[in-house]
Amino acid sequence: LQQQLEQLQKPNSDTARAKQRWEEGKTTLLQLRQHLLESEQKSSRLQVEQERAASQVKSLLKQIGNGLSVEQQTLAESHFKAVSIDEIEQLDEQERVANNQLQKQLQTTNSKLSSSINRLIRLMSSAKQKDTGALAEAGTEIADIPNYLQQLQLLTKEALPEKVERFLAYLNKSSDEGVTQLLVNIENEVSIIEERIDELNRTMVKVDFQPGHYLQLRPKRVIHETLTSIQKAQRQLRSAALKEDDGESHYRALVEVIHQLRDAVERKKTRGARALLDPRYRLQFYVAVIKRDGEEVIEIRTGSQGGSGGEKEIITSYILTASLSYALCPDGMGRPLFGTVILDEAFSKSSQAVAARIIDALRQFGLHPLFITPNKEMRLLRSHTRSAILVHRRGLRATTTSLSWEELDQQAQKRLERE
C-alpha cells in the first residue's frame, strides 16, 4: 500500500495531475462564483436604474408631448450644442440655466419693445402736429402705423426731395448773405478803422511830440474768447457746407453761429459781445514815440504809467485831437468838412511849449478851435494863432464878437484897467 501510495504521489502520475487539475478547477469555481455574485449585484443595480430611467423617459415623453417641429429643432440646434451620453444626467440643470437666460432676454426684449412702442407713439403724435393735412384724421395707436408709413413714403418719394432742394438753397443763402455777410462787414469796418488810423498817423508825423520826436497811434487786434469761438464756428460752417448729408451738418453749424450771435446781442454790454459785434471794440491802441532821425521807436506806452505830467498832457491832447478829427472826417475825405471845436479854459495849466504844440496839432488835423480862456492867456494865443473869437460872460448871456488881435489887446487893456 505504501508503494502504491508513493506511485500515486509521484509528480508524473495520473493521480497527481488529476489532483492539480482538481485544485485549478476549484480555484476557477470560486472565481466564477465571485463573478456571478458581482454580476447578480450589478444586474440588480442596472434593473433599478432601468426602472428609474424608464420612469424618467415616461415623464419626459409626457412633458415634451408631440415633440419639436422641424423648425424648432433647427432653432434649437443653432442655439444649443448636442448632448452626449455622459451629459444626460445634466439635462435638468442645463434646462434650468437656459430657461433663466431666456427669461432675462425676454424681459430685456419686452422692455425694448415697450420703449419702442412709446417712442413710436410720440413720433406719431409729433408727426400729426406737424402734418395737419393728410394725418389730421389719423390716430396715434399702433394700429395706425400704416397710415403714417404711407404718408412717409409719399413725402420721401415725392414731396421731400423738392423741399430738401429749397431748404438747401435757403440754407446757402442764409449762410452766405446773412451771417457770413454780417461778420465780413464787421471785419471790413475794422479794416477801415485801421486805414483811417494810418491817415491820422500821417498827419501826426507833421507835429512834434518832443524836439525830433513824433507820436504814432498803433492799433492792435483784440483776441477775445468770443472772437475765437465765432471764428471756430465759422470754420466748422465752411467745412460742414461741403458735406453731402442733405445740409444737416451745414444747418447745425449755422445754428451754432446764430446762437453765438444771438447770445452776444442779448448781452450786448459785455466786453465779449462788444468785441464780436462792434468793430470799435475789436481794436486796442498804444502810442509809439518815434525818433525822426532813423525812424527808431524810442518808447511805447499803453497807459498813463510813466512820463512827466507835460508829456501825458501832450499825449492826451494829441489823442483827443486825433479822435475829434477821426469823428468829424467823412469817409473818403482827408480833412473834416466841419471842424469847429470849443476849448473852455484852454491852456490854463499848460506851459507855452505844450500849448504851442497842441495848437499846431489842431491846425494839422484840420480843426478850427474856439478858445474860451482868461486874459492872461491872450498873448500865448496871439503868438500862435492869426485870429481869435472873444466871448464875454455876462451872467447867463453871452455875446460873441470877431476881433483882430490889435482890437483884442485894446479890449483886454481896458478891462484890466477897470479891474
C-alpha positions in Angstrom: 0.0 0.0 0.0 2.9 2.3 0.8 4.4 1.5 -2.5 1.1 2.2 -4.3 0.8 5.5 -2.4 4.2 6.5 -3.4 3.4 5.6 -7.0 0.2 7.7 -6.9 2.0 10.7 -5.4 4.7 10.8 -8.0 4.6 14.1 -9.9 4.3 12.4 -13.1 1.5 10.1 -12.1 -2.0 10.4 -13.3 -3.3 10.9 -9.8 -1.0 13.9 -9.2 -2.0 15.5 -12.5 -5.7 14.9 -11.7 -5.3 16.5 -8.2 -3.6 19.5 -9.8 -6.5 19.9 -12.3 -9.0 19.4 -9.5 -7.3 22.3 -7.5 -7.2 24.5 -10.5 -10.9 23.8 -11.2 -11.7 24.5 -7.5 -10.0 27.9 -7.8 -11.8 28.7 -11.1 -15.1 27.7 -9.5 -14.5 30.1 -6.6 -13.7 32.9 -9.1 -16.7 32.2 -11.1 -19.0 32.1 -8.1 -17.5 35.5 -7.0 -18.0 36.9 -10.5 -21.6 35.5 -10.5 -22.3 37.3 -7.3 -20.9 40.6 -8.6 -22.9 40.2 -11.8 -26.1 39.5 -9.9 -25.5 42.6 -7.8 -24.7 44.7 -10.9 -27.8 43.3 -12.6 -29.9 44.3 -9.6 -28.5 47.8 -9.8 -29.0 48.0 -13.5 -32.5 46.8 -13.1 -33.2 49.6 -10.6 -31.5 52.2 -12.9 -33.5 50.8 -15.8 -36.7 51.2 -13.9 -35.8 54.7 -12.9 -34.7 55.6 -16.5 -38.0 54.2 -17.8 -39.8 56.3 -15.3 -37.8 59.4 -16.4 -38.4 58.6 -20.1 -42.1 58.2 -19.4 -42.1 61.6 -17.6 -40.1 63.3 -20.3 -42.3 61.9 -23.1 -45.3 63.2 -21.2 -43.5 66.6 -20.8 -42.4 67.0 -24.5 -45.8 65.9 -25.8 -45.7 65.7 -29.6 -42.0 66.8 -29.6 -40.3 69.6 -31.6 -41.2 70.5 -35.1 -38.5 70.6 -37.8 -38.3 74.4 -37.4 -38.0 74.2 -33.7 -35.3 71.5 -34.0 -33.3 73.7 -36.4 -33.7 76.7 -34.0 -32.6 74.5 -31.0 -29.5 73.2 -32.9 -28.5 76.8 -33.7 -28.6 77.8 -30.0 -27.7 74.6 -28.1 -24.9 72.1 -28.6 -25.5 68.4 -29.0 -25.8 66.4 -25.7 -23.5 63.4 -25.2 -24.5 60.3 -23.2 -22.4 61.4 -20.3 -24.3 64.7 -20.1 -27.8 63.0 -19.9 -27.9 63.4 -16.2 -27.2 67.1 -16.5 -30.1 67.9 -18.8 -32.2 69.3 -16.0 -29.5 71.7 -14.9 -28.8 72.8 -18.5 -32.6 73.3 -19.0 -32.7 75.4 -15.8 -29.8 77.6 -16.9 -31.1 78.0 -20.4 -34.5 78.9 -19.1 -33.1 81.6 -16.8 -31.1 83.1 -19.6 -34.1 83.0 -21.9 -36.3 84.8 -19.2 -33.7 87.5 -18.9 -33.5 88.0 -22.6 -37.3 88.0 -22.8 -37.5 90.7 -20.1 -34.9 92.8 -21.9 -36.7 92.4 -25.2 -40.1 93.3 -23.7 -38.6 96.4 -22.1 -37.1 97.5 -25.5 -40.4 96.7 -27.2 -42.3 98.8 -24.7 -39.8 101.6 -25.1 -40.0 101.4 -28.9 -43.8 101.4 -28.8 -43.9 104.5 -26.6 -41.3 106.3 -28.8 -43.3 105.3 -31.9 -46.4 106.8 -30.3 -44.6 110.0 -29.5 -43.3 110.2 -33.1 -46.7 109.7 -34.5 -48.1 112.5 -32.2 -45.3 114.8 -33.3 -45.9 113.9 -37.0 -49.6 114.5 -36.6 -48.9 118.0 -35.1 -46.6 119.0 -38.0 -48.6 117.4 -40.8 -52.1 118.7 -40.2 -53.3 117.7 -43.7 -53.1 114.1 -44.5 -52.6 113.0 -40.9 -55.4 115.1 -39.4 -57.8 112.1 -39.1 -55.1 109.5 -38.2 -54.9 108.2 -34.6 -51.8 107.6 -32.5 -52.2 103.9 -31.8 -50.1 101.0 -33.0 -52.9 100.1 -35.4 -52.5 103.5 -37.1 -48.9 102.9 -38.1 -49.7 102.0 -41.8 -51.2 105.5 -42.3 -48.0 107.2 -41.1 -45.8 104.8 -43.2 -47.9 105.6 -46.3 -47.5 109.4 -45.7 -43.8 109.0 -45.0 -43.4 107.1 -48.3 -45.3 109.8 -50.1 -43.1 112.5 -48.6 -39.9 110.7 -49.2 -40.5 109.9 -52.8 -42.4 112.9 -54.0 -42.6 116.0 -51.7 -39.4 115.7 -49.7 -36.8 116.0 -52.5 -38.3 119.3 -53.6 -38.4 120.6 -50.0 -34.8 119.5 -49.4 -33.7 121.3 -52.5 -35.5 124.5 -51.4 -34.1 124.1 -47.9 -30.5 123.8 -49.2 -30.9 126.8 -51.3 -32.3 128.8 -48.4 -29.6 127.5 -46.1 -26.8 128.5 -48.5 -28.4 131.9 -49.0 -28.8 132.5 -45.2 -25.3 131.4 -44.6 -23.7 133.4 -47.4 -25.9 136.6 -47.4 -26.8 136.6 -43.8 -24.4 135.6 -41.0 -21.3 135.5 -43.1 -22.0 138.8 -44.7 -22.6 140.4 -41.3 -19.3 139.2 -39.9 -17.5 140.2 -43.1 -18.9 143.7 -42.9 -17.7 144.0 -39.3 -14.3 142.8 -40.3 -14.3 145.4 -43.2 -15.2 148.1 -40.7 -12.2 147.1 -38.6 -10.0 147.4 -41.7 -11.5 150.8 -42.5 -10.6 151.9 -38.9 -7.1 150.7 -39.4 -6.8 152.6 -42.7 -8.1 155.8 -41.1 -5.7 155.4 -38.2 -3.0 155.3 -40.8 -4.2 158.6 -42.2 -4.2 160.1 -38.8 -0.6 158.9 -38.3 0.5 160.5 -41.5 -0.8 163.8 -40.0 0.8 163.2 -36.6 4.1 162.9 -38.3 3.9 166.6 -39.1 3.6 167.6 -35.4 6.5 167.2 -32.9 5.7 165.5 -29.6 9.2 166.4 -28.4 12.0 168.0 -30.3 13.0 165.5 -33.0 10.2 163.0 -32.0 6.7 162.4 -33.0 3.8 160.1 -31.9 2.2 157.3 -33.8 -1.1 155.6 -32.8 -0.7 151.9 -33.3 -3.8 149.6 -33.4 -3.7 146.1 -32.1 -6.3 143.4 -32.8 -8.2 142.2 -29.7 -8.1 138.5 -29.2 -11.2 137.7 -27.1 -12.8 134.4 -26.3 -16.0 135.3 -28.2 -14.0 136.1 -31.3 -12.1 132.8 -31.0 -15.4 130.9 -30.6 -17.1 132.6 -33.6 -14.0 132.0 -35.8 -14.0 128.4 -34.9 -17.8 128.2 -35.6 -17.2 129.8 -39.0 -14.5 127.3 -39.9 -16.9 124.5 -39.0 -19.6 126.2 -41.0 -17.4 126.3 -44.1 -16.4 122.7 -43.6 -19.9 121.5 -43.0 -21.2 123.1 -46.1 -19.1 120.6 -48.1 -20.5 117.5 -46.5 -23.1 115.6 -48.5 -25.7 114.9 -45.9 -28.6 116.9 -47.3 -27.4 120.0 -45.4 -27.8 118.6 -41.9 -24.2 119.4 -40.8 -24.4 122.7 -42.5 -27.7 123.6 -40.7 -26.3 122.5 -37.3 -23.1 124.6 -37.8 -25.2 127.6 -38.9 -27.4 127.2 -35.8 -24.3 127.3 -33.6 -23.1 130.6 -35.3 -26.5 132.2 -34.9 -26.7 131.1 -31.3 -23.4 132.8 -30.5 -24.5 136.0 -32.3 -27.9 136.0 -30.6 -26.2 135.5 -27.2 -23.9 138.4 -27.9 -26.9 140.6 -28.8 -28.7 139.7 -25.6 -25.5 140.5 -23.6 -24.5 143.5 -25.7 -23.0 145.5 -22.9 -20.4 142.8 -22.0 -16.8 143.1 -23.4 -17.2 139.8 -25.3 -20.3 140.9 -27.1 -18.9 144.3 -28.0 -15.7 142.7 -29.3 -17.9 140.5 -31.5 -20.5 143.0 -32.8 -18.8 146.4 -32.6 -15.8 146.9 -34.8 -14.5 149.7 -32.5 -14.0 147.1 -29.7 -12.0 144.8 -31.8 -9.0 147.1 -31.6 -7.0 148.5 -28.8 -4.3 151.1 -29.2 -0.9 152.1 -27.9 1.3 155.1 -28.5 4.7 154.8 -30.0 7.3 157.6 -29.6 9.4 157.6 -32.8 12.6 159.5 -33.5 12.6 161.4 -36.8 16.2 160.7 -37.4 16.3 157.0 -38.3 12.6 156.3 -37.6 13.6 154.5 -34.4 10.9 153.6 -31.8 12.1 155.2 -28.6 9.2 154.3 -26.3 5.9 152.5 -26.4 3.1 153.5 -24.0 -0.1 151.5 -23.4 -1.4 153.6 -20.4 -0.8 156.6 -18.2 2.1 155.0 -16.3 5.5 156.7 -16.6 6.4 160.1 -18.1 6.0 163.6 -16.8 2.8 165.5 -16.5 3.6 167.6 -19.6 4.2 164.5 -21.7 1.0 162.9 -20.5 -0.9 166.2 -21.3 0.6 166.3 -24.8 -0.2 162.7 -25.5 -3.7 163.1 -24.2 -4.2 166.2 -26.3 -2.9 164.6 -29.4 -5.1 161.5 -29.0 -8.1 163.7 -28.3 -7.3 165.8 -31.3 -6.9 162.8 -33.5 -10.2 161.3 -32.2 -12.0 164.6 -33.0 -10.6 164.7 -36.5 -11.5 161.0 -36.9 -15.0 161.5 -35.8 -15.6 164.7 -37.9 -13.9 163.5 -41.0 -16.3 161.9 -43.6 -15.4 158.7 -45.3 -13.1 159.3 -48.2 -12.1 162.8 -47.1 -8.7 163.8 -45.8 -9.9 166.6 -43.6 -13.1 167.4 -41.6 -15.7 169.3 -43.5 -16.9 171.0 -40.3 -14.1 171.0 -37.7 -15.1 173.7 -35.2 -14.4 172.7 -31.6 -14.7 174.7 -28.4 -12.0 174.6 -25.8 -13.0 176.0 -22.4 -10.3 177.2 -20.0 -7.8 176.2 -22.6 -4.1 176.0 -21.5 -5.0 177.3 -18.0 -2.4 174.9 -16.6 -0.2 174.3 -19.6 3.2 175.7 -20.4 3.7 177.8 -23.5 5.7 174.9 -25.2 2.9 172.5 -24.6 0.2 174.9 -25.7 2.2 175.7 -28.9 2.4 172.0 -29.8 -1.3 171.5 -29.2 -2.3 174.5 -31.3 -0.1 173.2 -34.1 -1.7 169.8 -33.8 -5.2 171.3 -34.1 -4.1 173.1 -37.2 -2.5 170.0 -38.8 -5.6 167.9 -38.1 -7.8 170.5 -39.8 -9.8 171.6 -36.7 -11.0 175.2 -36.0 -10.8 175.8 -32.3 -12.8 178.4 -30.3 -10.7 179.3 -27.2 -12.5 180.3 -24.0 -9.6 181.5 -21.9 -8.7 184.1 -19.3 -7.0 187.4 -20.4 -3.6 186.2 -19.2 -3.5 183.6 -22.0 -4.2 186.1 -24.8 -0.6 186.7 -25.6 0.0 182.9 -25.8 -2.8 182.6 -28.3 -1.7 185.6 -30.2 1.8 184.2 -30.7 0.4 181.0 -32.2 -2.8 182.0 -34.0 -3.8 184.6 -36.6 -7.3 185.4 -35.3 -9.5 184.8 -32.3 -13.1 184.8 -31.0 -13.6 186.7 -27.7 -16.5 185.6 -25.6 -17.7 187.9 -22.8 -19.6 186.2 -20.0 -22.4 188.4 -18.6 -24.4 186.3 -16.3 -26.4 183.8 -18.4 -26.0 185.9 -21.6 -23.1 185.7 -23.9 -22.1 187.9 -26.8 -19.6 186.8 -29.4 -17.5 189.3 -31.4 -14.8 188.5 -34.0 -11.9 190.8 -33.4 -8.4 191.3 -34.7 -5.5 190.9 -32.3 -4.9 194.7 -32.1 -8.6 195.3 -31.1 -8.4 192.3 -28.7 -5.3 193.8 -27.0 -7.1 197.2 -26.6 -10.2 195.5 -25.1 -8.1 193.4 -22.7 -6.1 196.5 -21.6 -9.3 198.5 -20.9 -10.7 195.5 -18.9 -7.5 195.2 -16.8 -7.7 199.0 -16.0 -11.3 198.7 -14.9 -10.5 195.7 -12.7 
